[in-house]
Amino acid sequence: MQLASLPSRPALNIILVEDDDADAKALHRAFEKAKIANPVIRFADGVEALAFLRGEMNQVPPPHFVVLSDIKMPRKNGIELLREIRADPLLHNILFLVLTTSDDERDISEAYANNVAGYIRKSKAGDMFADLMATLDSYWRIVEIPEIHTGKVADGSSQDPAH
């Protein structure tokens, strides 16, 4: 039996919230190895990521994206970012995955209490990290992800990415 090809969808952007340059480079290498060409927008902490997602920067947030966030970061950690996203009526539906070194049971419980889509420990992925990224790529190609539109952009420009 042959499966029909999936209808064309807009590219799913990956919002990467990661303060460690080496981990961010490793993630990019894993994407390349898994042949994932999705656009990646990186922020070093939750403060920057939240400002971007709320349209408070000079860049329009894309309507289709998933957040991959570390937990242990300066200024605003991943759990604090997740809590603020879930409390925001414009952002609360964001697909949010934790990708972290933390094996602290409190972090895991707090993440799932805030409806995280998955909690992935970097050390568990190990050599299978590229396979894990390929699995995520398949997942977000199949599931329906809600469009997220913020209410403003800092410079007042149009929110339509074509402008």
Buried (B, 14 or more C-beta within 10 A) or exposed (E): EEEEEEEEEEEBBBBBBBBBEEBBEBBBEBBEEBEBEBEBBBBBBBBBBBEBBBBEBEEBBBBBBBBBBBBBBEEBBBBBBBBBBBEBEBBBBBBBBBBBBBEEEEBBEBBEEBBBBBBBBBEEBEEEBBEBBBEBBEBBEEEEBEEBEBEEBEEEEEBEEEE
